[in-house]
Amino acid sequence: MPAKELFEEAQVLFIEGNIQGSIESFTKALDAGYDPFVIHLSRGVAYLRIEATDKAAEDFGKAVLLKIDNPRAYFYRGMAAMMSGKNEAAILDFNKAMDLKAGFSLALLARATAYSLLNRMEEAAADVMKLVPHLDSNLQSFVDTYGLVRTEMWKVMAEVSGERPRKAIEMTPEEMEKLKKFLGQKA
């Protein structure tokens, strides 16, 4: 089967939820000569889906080496690092992704999560404050996909709202309502 058809087959398998099958087809497409950057990025996402973070990080690392100016490669490598508990490394990758792509909301949300996991709540809250005006369905899908993000964002919400015994971040009632709605709590 030609490389392009193997890649398309892998995409369909991924969408259908056959993640292991998609990984196998991505590998076959790579062996058949399909674009290595696209394969490493795509297969890495599949590995993330099954929480094979070491394999995902390896693929994203290869993607970074192939295209050092691609923000998605850094973003996903950061996600693999964060899911492996390597939050400092994740923050560096999220920073690089945002340097390469201004306004990269997913990277900002992920960085806020990594800060929260490190109990660096002021930095996490500052990132959340930057996100509030940009809450949209893309971020909602991201939060729904990675439960870790939702859990940590509730901790940040407690910080922002002053529920935790730390300095509260100033937030208007409208911003607080929008953030609570986004996280699934009735305002």
C-alpha positions, 0 to 999 in steps of 0.5 A: 500500500502506498505511504499516503494511503497508509497515513490516511488509514491511520487517521481513520483508525485514530478517529474511529478510536482504534488507537493501537491500529492507528499507531501501527499504520502510522509506523507503516506509513513512515516505513513507506516514506511518508513525511517523517515530521507529520508521522512523528507528530501524528503518532505521538498524539496517538501515543498520548491518547493511550498515555504512552508518554515516553513513546509520545515524547520520543516522537515529539522530540523527533518532530522538533528536530525535523522542524525546530520552528513548529509550535505544535511539536513543542506544545505536544512534547510539553504535554508528554512531559507534563503527563510524565510529571516533568513540569519544568520541562513542559513549561519550557516547551510551552514557552517555546510554542508560544514564542513561535506562535503568538496567541497560542491559547492551548499552550497558555492553558497547558502552561497554567496547568504545569504551573499549578502542578508545581504549586506555582499558583500566582503564575498559573492564575496569571496565565488563566487571567490571560485566557479568560477573554479567549475561552472558546470551544477549542479550549473546551475540547482540550480541557475535556480531553485532558482531565488533568487540566480540568483538575488543576484549573479548579485549583487555580480557580480557588486561587483566583476567587480567593477561596484559598488562603493566598492573595486573590487575583483581581477578577471582575464578576463577569470574568469569574462567571465566564471562567466558571461556565467554561469549567462546567460550574453554574455561575 
